[in-house]
């Protein structure tokens, strides 16, 4: 059976959304029409693609295999159709980005306002998460990641400030009460507010000075998931609850207004800035091509 392209897109939307109602909301269609479309596809293929319960919808083994292959395949189809964008006066369409939370906070706010103003016919969808993601299988056109997390066989373009620091900070009141650390190992005697990856790993805090690298595993009263929950750790630090470790650019406004004070600044570890990465396929969608070119015009310092 030659499945209809629209039916395949409907199946993929439902599978990714985890339900007909959510897929219908995102796609601005009715849940009943999506259900009928997927049922028609299953009948034509002669195999069940989705397991349905009253609470959830999940791909069967056959559905998962189909979904795995559909993402890249439909991406190529969309890119091929998008070639006609080159004949328009302005690129149009949807640009889907998968980025870490810190990039959504520190990189995209400077980029997106002027980009959207320059390309009013482009719609940008941003998914912010800190777990490893196959951008093609997830239906995204490109992602932003740091060098150690870049996927293989991808084209990478620098985006955002090229040199950054992990910084440690605490409220002046906390430091007045408990003292100011002079060496990273002093943190072992302080209340530290830490983050944990989705994998369950709690990364150590690393410092470097004059070639000496020090890694410590401090303890403290608060442990949060990395990403958006780090904002909670930051607010607890502002309230005097302990020492927090975050990107310097995230902490900079708090340093400037005095709510937080730098801790162990000579020991802050430097690392390279993020990259925009995307598959090196032959056809690049016009919205992505416009974004890549726009990123190239930015001066980050």
RAMO-V687247 format. One record per backbone hydrogen bond with DSSP energy under -0.5 kcal/mol. NH is the residue of the N-H (numbers start at 1). CO is the residue of the C=O. E is the energy in kcal/mol with one decimal. If there is no record, write none. Layout:
# RAMO-V687247
<<NH:CO:E> <NH:CO:E>>
This chain:
# RAMO-V687247
<<3:1:-1.0> <8:4:-2.1> <9:5:-2.3> <10:6:-2.0> <11:7:-2.4> <12:8:-2.3> <13:9:-2.2> <14:10:-2.2> <15:11:-2.6> <16:12:-2.3> <17:13:-2.0> <18:14:-1.6> <19:14:-1.2> <23:19:-1.6> <24:20:-2.4> <25:21:-2.4> <26:22:-2.4> <27:23:-2.5> <28:24:-1.0> <29:24:-1.9> <34:30:-1.7> <35:31:-2.5> <36:32:-2.2> <37:33:-2.1> <38:34:-2.6> <39:35:-2.3> <40:36:-2.2> <41:37:-2.0> <42:38:-2.6> <43:39:-2.3> <44:40:-2.3> <45:41:-2.3> <46:42:-1.9> <47:42:-1.3> <51:58:-3.6> <52:50:-0.6> <53:56:-2.6> <57:18:-1.1> <58:51:-2.2> <60:49:-2.2> <64:60:-2.9> <65:61:-2.1> <66:62:-2.3> <67:63:-2.8> <68:64:-2.2> <69:65:-1.4> <70:66:-2.3> <71:67:-1.7> <72:68:-0.5> <73:69:-1.6> <74:70:-3.5> <75:71:-1.8> <76:72:-1.9> <77:73:-1.9> <78:74:-2.9> <79:75:-2.2> <80:76:-2.5> <81:77:-2.5> <82:78:-1.7> <83:80:-1.3> <84:81:-1.2> <85:82:-2.2> <86:83:-1.9> <87:84:-1.9> <88:85:-1.8> <93:121:-1.9> <95:123:-3.0> <96:94:-0.5> <97:95:-0.6> <97:125:-3.0> <98:142:-1.8> <99:97:-0.5> <99:127:-2.7> <100:144:-0.7> <103:100:-0.7> <104:100:-1.9> <105:101:-1.5> <106:102:-2.7> <107:103:-2.1> <108:103:-2.4> <110:107:-1.0> <111:107:-1.1> <112:108:-3.0> <113:109:-0.5> <115:111:-2.0> <116:112:-3.2> <117:113:-1.8> <118:114:-1.9> <119:115:-1.9> <122:119:-1.9> <123:93:-2.9> <125:95:-3.0> <127:97:-2.8> <128:126:-0.5> <129:99:-2.3> <129:127:-0.6> <135:133:-1.0> <138:134:-2.1> <139:136:-1.5> <140:135:-2.7> <141:96:-2.2> <142:96:-1.6> <143:277:-2.5> <144:98:-1.9> <145:275:-2.0> <149:146:-2.5> <150:147:-1.3> <154:151:-0.6> <155:278:-2.8> <157:276:-3.0> <159:274:-2.1> <164:271:-2.7> <166:269:-2.0> <167:165:-0.5> <167:246:-3.6> <168:263:-0.6> <169:244:-2.3> <170:261:-1.7> <171:237:-0.8> <174:171:-0.5> <175:171:-2.0> <176:172:-2.4> <177:173:-1.6> <178:174:-2.6> <179:175:-2.1> <181:179:-0.6> <186:183:-2.4> <187:184:-1.7> <188:185:-1.4> <189:186:-1.8> <190:187:-2.1> <192:190:-0.8> <192:219:-2.1> <193:243:-3.2> <194:192:-0.7> <194:222:-2.0> <196:224:-2.4> <197:201:-2.9> <200:197:-1.9> <203:201:-0.7> <205:216:-2.5> <206:204:-0.5> <207:214:-2.7> <208:267:-2.3> <209:212:-2.3> <212:209:-2.4> <213:211:-0.6> <214:207:-2.6> <216:205:-2.7> <222:192:-0.6> <224:194:-2.4> <226:196:-2.3> <230:227:-1.7> <231:228:-1.6> <232:229:-1.1> <233:229:-1.2> <234:230:-2.2> <235:231:-2.0> <236:232:-2.2> <237:233:-2.1> <238:234:-2.3> <239:235:-1.7> <240:237:-1.8> <241:236:-2.8> <243:191:-2.7> <244:169:-2.6> <245:193:-0.6> <246:167:-2.3> <248:165:-2.6> <250:247:-0.6> <251:247:-1.6> <252:248:-1.9> <254:251:-1.2> <255:251:-1.7> <256:252:-2.6> <257:253:-1.6> <258:255:-0.9> <259:254:-0.9> <260:254:-1.9> <261:170:-3.0> <263:168:-2.7> <267:264:-2.0> <268:265:-1.7> <271:164:-2.3> <273:162:-2.1> <275:145:-2.7> <276:157:-3.4> <277:143:-2.9> <277:275:-0.5> <278:155:-1.9> <280:153:-0.7> <281:279:-1.1> <284:282:-0.6> <285:283:-0.5> <289:285:-2.7> <290:286:-2.6> <291:287:-1.9> <292:288:-2.9> <293:289:-2.2> <294:290:-2.1> <295:291:-2.8> <296:292:-1.7> <297:293:-0.6> <297:294:-1.4> <298:294:-0.5> <298:295:-1.3> <300:298:-0.5>>
